[in-house]
């Protein structure tokens, strides 16, 4: 199964192409990790084009698309989810959504990523790699760390624990999606009910609750 993997939940955009099988796991053929800030919309298509070209494949070769659902910034997540759905629809293949934190590191760990506003997104995992708690958003000082911490090392001091640098990867996204990829009957190639972004906070931009009446001169 040839799978395109995307993630736009962090300031580092990820696009990768991998061959996946239930027995062998992911074999990454090409990958791009691009520091993108808020430029996901203009950089994602370029990254997808590059990984397909590097692997010598085309969109018509895809058997599935996997995308990270966050948690992350509102606009960035929308770019990744919409792109994944559009590519899957164009090809007529399943689209699978996974928690982006599940694709960071492996084994027993606590994952932390930057949530802005002096907070972190986090999730905790057991020895088998399965998520045991989270995802959530919290101030680092308030997080009860479980096991080694991976993710954004800038929060080490506020967490009171060392943080091993780690990011979302193509292999991590496919490992997180394995249960869904192994059972094609559970997936739909025409609708994407699972592609619901993990927004743990309301967006910064919200409609006004009151309007000042216009006055004539």
C-alpha positions as CSV (number, residue, x, y, z in Angstrom):
1,X,0.0,0.0,0.0
2,X,1.4,3.4,-1.1
3,X,0.5,6.0,1.5
4,X,1.0,9.8,1.5
5,X,1.4,11.3,5.0
6,X,0.8,14.9,5.9
7,X,1.0,17.0,9.1
8,X,0.5,20.7,9.6
9,X,-0.1,20.8,13.3
10,X,3.3,22.3,14.2
11,X,5.6,25.0,12.8
12,X,7.4,22.2,10.9
13,X,5.3,20.9,8.0
14,X,5.7,17.2,7.2
15,X,5.0,15.5,3.9
16,X,6.1,12.0,3.2
17,X,5.5,9.0,1.0
18,X,5.8,5.5,2.3
19,X,5.1,1.9,1.4
20,X,3.1,0.3,4.2
21,X,2.1,-3.3,4.9
22,X,0.5,-4.9,8.0
23,X,3.6,-7.2,8.4
24,X,6.4,-4.9,7.5
25,X,5.3,-1.5,8.8
26,X,6.2,1.7,7.0
27,X,9.1,2.0,4.5
28,X,9.6,5.7,4.0
29,X,10.4,6.4,0.3
30,X,10.7,10.2,0.5
31,X,10.1,12.9,3.2
32,X,10.1,16.7,3.6
33,X,10.2,18.5,6.9
34,X,9.9,22.2,6.2
35,X,10.0,25.0,8.8
36,X,6.8,26.7,7.8
37,X,5.6,28.9,10.6
38,X,2.2,30.1,9.3
39,X,3.0,29.4,5.7
40,X,1.5,25.9,5.5
41,X,-0.9,26.8,2.7
42,X,1.8,27.9,0.3
43,X,4.4,25.2,1.2
44,X,2.4,22.0,1.6
45,X,1.6,21.4,-2.1
46,X,5.2,22.0,-3.0
47,X,6.3,19.5,-0.4
48,X,3.9,16.9,-1.7
49,X,5.0,17.4,-5.3
50,X,8.6,17.0,-4.2
51,X,8.2,13.8,-2.3
52,X,6.2,12.2,-5.2
53,X,8.9,13.3,-7.7
54,X,11.7,12.0,-5.5
55,X,10.0,8.6,-5.2
56,X,9.2,8.6,-8.9
57,X,5.5,8.3,-8.1
58,X,2.3,10.2,-9.0
59,X,-0.9,11.0,-7.2
60,X,-2.6,8.3,-9.2
61,X,-0.4,5.7,-7.5
62,X,-1.7,6.5,-4.0
63,X,-3.6,3.9,-2.1
64,X,-4.4,6.0,1.0
65,X,-3.7,9.4,2.6
66,X,-2.9,9.9,6.3
67,X,-3.0,13.3,8.0
68,X,-2.3,14.6,11.4
69,X,-5.4,16.1,13.1
70,X,-3.5,18.1,15.7
71,X,-3.9,19.5,18.3
72,X,-2.5,22.6,16.7
73,X,-3.3,26.1,15.4
74,X,-6.7,26.5,13.7
75,X,-5.6,27.6,10.3
76,X,-2.6,25.2,10.0
77,X,-4.8,22.2,10.8
78,X,-7.4,23.2,8.2
79,X,-4.7,23.3,5.5
80,X,-3.6,19.8,6.2
81,X,-7.0,18.2,6.6
82,X,-8.5,19.9,3.6
83,X,-5.5,18.9,1.4
84,X,-5.7,15.3,2.6
85,X,-9.4,15.1,1.9
86,X,-9.0,16.7,-1.6
87,X,-6.2,14.3,-2.6
88,X,-8.1,11.3,-1.3
89,X,-11.3,12.4,-3.1
90,X,-9.4,13.0,-6.4
91,X,-7.8,9.6,-6.3
92,X,-10.8,7.8,-4.8
93,X,-8.8,6.4,-1.9
94,X,-9.3,6.4,1.9
95,X,-8.2,9.3,4.1
96,X,-7.1,8.5,7.6
97,X,-6.8,11.1,10.5
98,X,-4.6,10.5,13.5
99,X,-3.6,12.6,16.6
100,X,-0.4,14.3,15.6
101,X,1.1,13.8,19.1
102,X,0.8,10.0,18.5
103,X,3.4,10.5,15.7
104,X,6.1,12.0,17.9
105,X,8.5,9.5,19.4
106,X,7.8,5.9,20.5
107,X,7.3,3.8,23.6
108,X,6.6,5.1,27.0
109,X,6.8,8.9,26.9
110,X,5.1,12.2,27.4
111,X,4.9,14.3,24.3
112,X,4.8,18.1,24.4
113,X,4.5,20.6,21.6
114,X,4.1,24.4,21.5
115,X,0.5,25.5,22.0
116,X,1.5,29.2,22.2
117,X,0.0,31.4,24.9
118,X,2.7,30.0,27.2
119,X,1.1,26.6,27.1
120,X,1.8,23.1,25.7
121,X,-0.2,20.5,23.9
122,X,0.5,17.1,25.6
123,X,-0.3,13.4,25.6
124,X,1.1,10.4,27.6
125,X,1.9,6.9,26.3
126,X,2.5,3.5,27.8
127,X,5.4,1.1,27.1
128,X,3.4,-0.3,24.1
129,X,3.2,3.1,22.6
130,X,-0.6,3.4,23.1
131,X,-1.9,6.7,24.4
132,X,-2.9,6.5,28.0
133,X,-3.9,10.2,28.6
134,X,-4.6,13.3,26.7
135,X,-4.4,15.1,24.3
136,X,-4.7,18.2,26.4
137,X,-3.5,21.8,26.7
138,X,-1.9,23.1,29.9
139,X,0.7,25.4,31.3
140,X,4.0,23.4,31.5
141,X,4.3,24.0,35.3
142,X,0.9,22.3,35.8
143,X,1.7,19.1,33.8
144,X,2.3,15.9,35.7
145,X,5.0,14.4,33.5
146,X,4.8,10.6,33.0
147,X,8.0,8.9,31.9
148,X,10.6,10.5,29.6
149,X,9.5,13.6,27.8
150,X,9.9,14.2,24.0
151,X,8.9,17.1,21.8
152,X,9.8,20.7,22.1
153,X,12.9,21.1,24.3
154,X,12.2,24.8,25.0
155,X,9.8,23.8,27.7
156,X,12.3,21.7,29.7
157,X,12.9,24.3,32.4
158,X,9.2,25.0,33.0
159,X,8.4,21.3,33.0
160,X,11.1,20.6,35.5
161,X,12.3,17.7,33.3
162,X,14.6,17.1,30.3
163,X,13.0,17.1,26.9
164,X,14.4,15.0,24.1
165,X,13.9,16.9,20.8
166,X,11.4,15.0,18.6
167,X,9.0,15.9,15.8
168,X,6.1,14.4,13.8
169,X,7.5,12.0,11.2
170,X,6.1,10.1,8.2
171,X,6.9,6.8,9.9
172,X,5.2,8.0,13.1
173,X,2.0,9.0,11.3
174,X,1.8,5.6,9.6
175,X,2.4,3.8,12.9
176,X,-0.4,5.9,14.4
177,X,-2.7,5.0,11.5
178,X,-1.9,1.3,11.4
179,X,-5.1,0.1,13.0
180,X,-7.1,2.0,10.5
181,X,-5.0,1.0,7.5
182,X,-5.0,-2.7,8.4
183,X,-8.8,-2.8,8.1
184,X,-9.9,-1.2,4.8
185,X,-13.5,-2.1,5.4
186,X,-13.5,0.5,8.3
187,X,-12.5,3.3,5.9
188,X,-14.5,5.2,3.4
189,X,-13.1,6.5,0.1
190,X,-16.0,8.9,-0.5
191,X,-16.5,10.6,2.8
192,X,-14.1,11.5,5.6
193,X,-16.0,11.4,9.0
194,X,-12.7,10.8,10.9
195,X,-11.0,13.9,9.5
196,X,-12.1,16.2,12.4
197,X,-9.3,18.5,13.6
198,X,-8.4,18.4,17.3
199,X,-9.1,22.0,18.3
200,X,-8.5,22.1,22.1
201,X,-9.1,25.8,22.2
202,X,-11.4,28.3,20.5
203,X,-9.8,30.1,17.6
204,X,-8.2,33.5,18.3
205,X,-10.6,35.2,15.8
206,X,-14.2,35.0,16.8
207,X,-17.3,36.8,15.5
208,X,-18.2,39.9,17.5
209,X,-21.1,39.4,20.0
210,X,-22.4,43.0,19.6
211,X,-22.5,45.5,16.8
212,X,-22.3,49.3,17.1
213,X,-25.2,50.8,15.1
214,X,-24.3,52.9,12.2
215,X,-25.2,56.6,12.4
216,X,-25.8,58.9,9.5
217,X,-23.9,62.1,9.3
